[in-house]
Each structure stands twice: as structure tokens, then as C-alpha cells.
């Protein structure tokens, strides 16, 4: 009953997100087929590397000369990174103790508060794991249609980086949903935090959460960023534990 209620609270967010990511993943294949002939010419164009934006652009042009680099630059570093962060926040926002989503009714069911919070968190994380992994499998499956090959191992490794790192923002939104009873404040606060972290890392060139999420270390060296993944997982656990404690001490 508790699992089913958690699924009902998040099913449309999950299904719509899945459909969007699947379309975008297929779009990477289409984009490469349309731009493959133009990429060598772009490599010969002068780029102003005196600015941060110029350095980033020049680096992307260089990396995307290969198919693996193109997929990394367009999908893992850009589209999925941004969309996964947003979807993680959306899945984590609301539905914990919200009156409009039946949260208080759920707490009256024959299940402890800790069980309810754990079930709700696990349902959202399970849905997010599918979003981080499954739509991306369209890339290796469809790559032969344009005469290319992409490793499923790369999908699993990058998907793990996306899931573990972006779970921090899911957990933050989940914690905020135990503080605020509406969906909008947790959603907007978590998105604002993600934007600040992302822009801060870009401006100050910090090897932080979003670099781990993009799987840059794996792309360049073939090994997972275990320190970053472990740190991200620890932060998520701490935030979810805080959410459980917050619900446990609330007086309804």
C-alpha cells in the first residue's frame, strides 16, 4: 500500500521525464548524422580562448571530433546532465507531507513514519535510476544506423555518475519537502542551489559535483571518480536521514 501510494504520487513525473529523455537521446544520433561533415571544419576555425566561454567552446569542438566525444559533449556533459538534475529535483519535491498529495493521510496508514519516508525516498530514487540509465541505451542501440558504435559499458558508467551525483539534488528536494508542505518552494530552492553550484564550478573551474556527474574523469581515463561518487552518496544519505528525522519529530 505504501509503495503503491508512492508510485501514484510520482508516476506522471517519471513517465513524462522518461519520454522526454528518450526523445532527446535519439536526437543525439540525429544531430551527429547531420553535423558529422561539419565537425572537421569547425576544428580549423579560430576560437578566442581568453574567456571562460571561449575555452569551453574550443575544448568541446576538439573533443567532439570523434563520435564518442560527440556523445559525451552533447549528451552526458550537457543535455542529460541538465535534464537529470531538473528531473531529480522534480521527483524529490512534494508528496512527503503535503496535504494536497495526501501525505498526511499516508502517515495515518499502518506503517511507521520511518517506513513511509524510506519507501517514498526509495521509490523516487528507483525511478530516477531508470531515468539515468535506460533512455541512454538508445544511443548504443541506434548508433549502427549511422555507421557508428557506442559502448554499453560507457552508458552504464556515465549513467552511474549521473545517478549518484544528481541524487544529491533529489535528496535536497526531498528534505525540503519535509519542511514545506507545497511542491513549489522545495522545487525552486533546490533548482536555485543547483544553479549556484553549477555556475560556481564553471566560473572558478572547480572539480566539483557537476564534473563528477558528467563523468569527465571516466571519459578521459576510463576509471570512475570513486572519491566524488562516494562523497555524493554520503551527502545524499545525510540529507535523506535529515528528512526522516524531520518527519519523525513533527507533531501532526
Secondary structure as UniProt FT lines:
FT   HELIX           2..43
FT   TURN            49..50
FT   HELIX           52..63
FT   TURN            64..65
FT   HELIX           67..71
FT   HELIX           72..79
FT   HELIX           80..92
FT   TURN            99..102
FT   HELIX           103..107
FT   HELIX           113..133
FT   TURN            134..136
FT   HELIX           137..142
FT   HELIX           143..146
FT   HELIX           152..177
FT   TURN            178..179
FT   HELIX           184..204
FT   HELIX           209..214
FT   HELIX           216..221
FT   HELIX           226..248
//
